[in-house]
């Protein structure tokens, strides 16, 4: 398991192609601790180590935070056939595949 530093607001903004927008960087920085705490809880601390996180969990944190930053009000909307659901409804399927590799299941 390759470890890396926890993503930053700048990392999320860069993922969104908005690294030059200080508002997006700040908003991502506000959402990151929440998403990181949820990922840490979901994996029961597996993949987290002394301020570092595994690279694949860092990717999950980045993508999930980007979804929250893209729709901070968590409102539903539709434009033609494109629809965005409102609130954060959990991990996407690819994110869940990654997190499940680290999750300890209750016995």
C-alpha positions in Angstrom: 0.0 0.0 0.0 1.5 3.3 -1.2 1.0 6.1 1.3 0.6 9.8 0.4 -0.4 13.0 2.2 -4.1 13.7 2.7 -5.5 15.7 -0.2 -5.8 19.4 0.1 -8.3 22.0 -1.1 -5.8 22.8 -3.9 -5.8 19.1 -5.0 -9.6 19.0 -5.2 -9.7 22.3 -7.1 -7.0 21.0 -9.5 -9.1 17.9 -10.0 -12.0 20.1 -11.0 -9.8 22.2 -13.3 -10.3 25.2 -11.0 -7.0 25.5 -9.2 -6.8 29.2 -9.9 -10.1 29.9 -8.1 -9.5 30.7 -4.4 -13.2 30.3 -3.6 -13.2 26.7 -4.9 -9.9 26.0 -3.1 -11.4 27.3 0.2 -14.7 25.5 -0.2 -12.8 22.2 -0.9 -10.7 22.8 2.1 -13.9 23.1 4.2 -15.4 19.9 2.9 -12.2 17.8 3.0 -12.3 17.1 6.8 -15.8 15.8 6.6 -15.2 13.5 3.6 -11.9 12.3 5.2 -13.6 11.5 8.5 -16.3 9.5 6.6 -13.7 7.6 4.7 -11.7 6.9 7.8 -14.8 5.7 9.6 -15.9 3.5 6.7 -12.5 1.8 6.6 -12.2 1.8 10.4 -8.8 3.6 10.1 -7.3 1.1 7.7 -5.4 2.9 5.0 -4.7 5.8 7.3 -1.3 6.2 9.1 0.2 9.1 11.0 -1.1 11.9 8.8 -0.8 9.9 5.6 -3.4 8.0 3.6 -3.1 5.3 1.0 -3.1 6.7 -2.6 -6.3 5.0 -3.6 -8.2 6.3 -0.5 -6.8 9.7 -1.3 -8.3 9.5 -4.7 -11.7 8.6 -3.2 -11.5 11.5 -0.8 -10.7 13.8 -3.8 -13.5 12.6 -6.0 -16.1 12.6 -3.2 -15.1 16.1 -2.1 -15.2 17.3 -5.7 -18.9 16.1 -5.9 -19.7 18.1 -2.7 -17.9 21.2 -4.0 -19.7 21.0 -7.3 -23.0 21.1 -5.6 -22.5 22.8 -2.2 -26.2 23.5 -1.6 -26.9 19.8 -2.2 -29.9 20.7 -4.3 -31.4 18.5 -7.0 -31.5 19.9 -10.6 -32.1 18.8 -14.1 -31.1 20.1 -17.5 -32.6 18.1 -20.3 -31.8 14.5 -19.7 -29.0 15.3 -17.2 -30.0 15.1 -13.6 -28.1 15.7 -10.4 -29.5 14.3 -7.2 -29.5 16.6 -4.2 -27.7 15.5 -1.1 -24.6 13.4 -0.8 -26.0 9.9 -1.0 -22.9 8.0 -0.1 -20.0 6.7 -2.0 -20.1 6.2 -5.7 -19.7 2.6 -6.8 -16.1 3.0 -7.9 -15.3 4.8 -4.6 -17.0 2.0 -2.6 -14.9 -0.7 -4.4 -11.8 1.1 -3.3 -12.9 1.6 0.3 -14.2 -2.0 0.6 -10.6 -3.2 0.1 -9.7 -1.6 3.4 -12.9 -2.1 5.4 -13.0 -4.6 8.2 -16.4 -6.2 8.4 -18.0 -7.1 11.7 -18.0 -10.8 12.5 
